């Protein structure tokens, strides 16, 4: 029986463990980082929509408290249906 090109397999299980340990050590040293877009920063700084939003919230709040706010069930059902239909 003749065996050609027989070479030992270079498998050392400790090499993999060493690499995993190094990767874990690198990930421990990294810090979390957050980035906010320029548009989001501008919205926070200028609050350009704050007055409009507050006016709308106050209108809805007054309608709810006075009992004038009515939900249209057909319109609500249409919006819910279109939302779930768009997710398909």
BELBELSUL-V738560 format. One record per residue. N is the residue number from 0. RES is the residue in one small letter. PHI is phi in degrees with one decimal (none if undefined). BURIAL is # if it has 16 or more other ideal C-beta (glycine too) atoms within 10 Angstrom, else .. D_LAST is the distance of its C-alpha to the last C-alpha in whole Angstrom. Layout:
BEGIN
N	RES	PHI	BURIAL	D_LAST
N	RES	PHI	BURIAL	D_LAST
END
This chain:
BEGIN
0	x	none	.	63
1	x	-118.0	.	62
2	x	-115.0	.	59
3	x	-101.6	.	58
4	x	52.5	.	56
5	x	-83.8	.	56
6	x	-131.2	.	55
7	x	-69.3	.	54
8	x	-79.7	.	51
9	x	-86.9	.	50
10	x	-113.7	.	48
11	x	-122.3	.	49
12	x	-63.1	.	46
13	x	-74.9	.	48
14	x	-62.5	.	47
15	x	-64.8	.	43
16	x	-63.5	.	44
17	x	-65.2	.	46
18	x	-65.2	.	43
19	x	-63.3	.	40
20	x	-61.4	.	43
21	x	-66.1	.	43
22	x	-63.9	.	39
23	x	-66.3	.	39
24	x	-65.2	.	42
25	x	-67.0	.	41
26	x	-70.2	.	38
27	x	-70.0	.	40
28	x	-77.1	.	42
29	x	-77.0	.	39
30	x	-104.3	.	38
31	x	-70.6	.	34
32	x	-137.8	.	34
33	x	-123.4	.	32
34	x	-126.3	.	31
35	x	-111.6	.	30
36	x	-65.7	.	30
37	x	-61.7	.	32
38	x	-63.1	.	30
39	x	-65.7	.	30
40	x	-63.6	.	33
41	x	-63.5	.	34
42	x	-64.4	.	32
43	x	-67.7	.	34
44	x	-73.8	.	38
45	x	-83.1	.	38
46	x	50.1	.	36
47	x	-65.1	.	35
48	x	-99.9	.	33
49	x	-63.0	.	34
50	x	-65.8	.	37
51	x	-63.7	.	34
52	x	-64.7	.	32
53	x	-63.5	.	35
54	x	-63.5	.	36
55	x	-64.4	.	32
56	x	-63.3	.	32
57	x	-63.6	.	36
58	x	-60.5	.	35
59	x	-64.2	.	32
60	x	-63.1	.	34
61	x	-64.4	.	37
62	x	-63.6	.	35
63	x	-66.0	.	34
64	x	-66.3	.	38
65	x	-85.1	.	39
66	x	86.0	.	37
67	x	-81.6	.	36
68	x	-77.6	.	32
69	x	-120.9	.	30
70	x	-93.6	.	27
71	x	-87.3	.	25
72	x	-63.0	.	23
73	x	-67.3	.	22
74	x	-64.7	.	21
75	x	-63.1	.	19
76	x	-64.1	.	17
77	x	-61.9	.	16
78	x	-66.3	.	15
79	x	-65.2	.	13
80	x	-63.5	.	11
81	x	-66.0	.	10
82	x	-63.9	.	9
83	x	-70.7	.	7
84	x	-70.0	.	6
85	x	-70.4	.	5
86	x	-76.5	.	4
87	x	-66.9	.	0
END
